[in-house]
Amino acid sequence: MSAGESSGSVVRRILLGSQLRRLRESRGVTREAAGYSIRASESKISRMELGRVSFKARDVEDLLTLYGVTDEAERDSLLGLAREANMAGWWHSYGDVLPGWFQTYVGLEGAASLIRIFEVQFVHGLLQTEAYAHAVVSRGMRGASPAEIDRRVALRLERQKALVSERAPTFHAVLDEAALRRPYGEREVMRAQLRHLIDMSERPNITLQVIPFSHGGHAGESGSFTMLRFPESDLSDIVYLEQLTSALYLDKPEEVAQYEKAMATLAQDSPGTDESRDLLRGLLQLM
């Protein structure tokens, strides 16, 4: 299974969940009643509708019957979506080091057609060199075994393949200058990381901007965030906010709009791509 196919399974799970929710609401069925029909709890229905659990064909069939979906073509389409949604993602082989709450993000990231990020702490994971990633993971997971650190770095490098694939997403990154000046690893690790950023910024699908200290305060005052957009028109944009032991996924239009505005302001206030490359070259000369 290709990375694109397995990543798409997460999107299909979310699409199926949203369609089941719309069908339930259109029939005036409560989550409690829906759960009772498939011998499950109200919270299980909620997780299904959010696309956070896998789907059993029998459960989907029973829910479709409850919601009055009798057209065979429509039923077959949704049951086919359920089968596709249950495909195991390539990242499942990293389950020993991949937190459950992050698995959903990896799938969504791999399925996105547009990824926009703002980062202030360190260089974003999709743009890290292997040595820099090793330094970041080692510092963030003090006490972890060398084998676990290596596995986490390998996962990060695997994720990066999407940026250089035939179906690579459009990637727009705004990095706070602090993320570039904060040292991770030895001097040569940082120098190699800056050179890598310069090289990656030349790729046609990547826009890289650096917002310098000289600008002062900026629209990213609340911290780092990621915005994901998908080729499926009926799937809304998602804002991903990572926390220490969990993450938030925002998809309400009014919340996404606030981050859209912040990202647009950050891009407007940052130097363009050529000037940002010059800034990176200047930092490289200082190291």
Buried (B, 14 or more C-beta within 10 A) or exposed (E): EEBBBBBBBBBBBBBBBBBBBEBBEEEEBEBEBBBBBBEBEBEBBBBBBBBBBBBBEEBBBBBBEBBEBEEEEEBEEBBEBBEBBBBEBBBEEBEEBBEEBBBBBBBBBBBBEBBBBBBBBBBBBBBBBBBBBBBBBBEBEEEBEEEBBBBBBBBBBBBBEBBEBEEBBBBBBBBBBEBBEEEBBEEEBBBBBBBBBBEBBEEEBBBBBBBBEEBEEBBBEEEBBBBBBBEBEEBBBBBBBBEEEEBEBBBEEEEBEEBBEBBEBBBEBBBEBEEBBBBBEEBBEEB
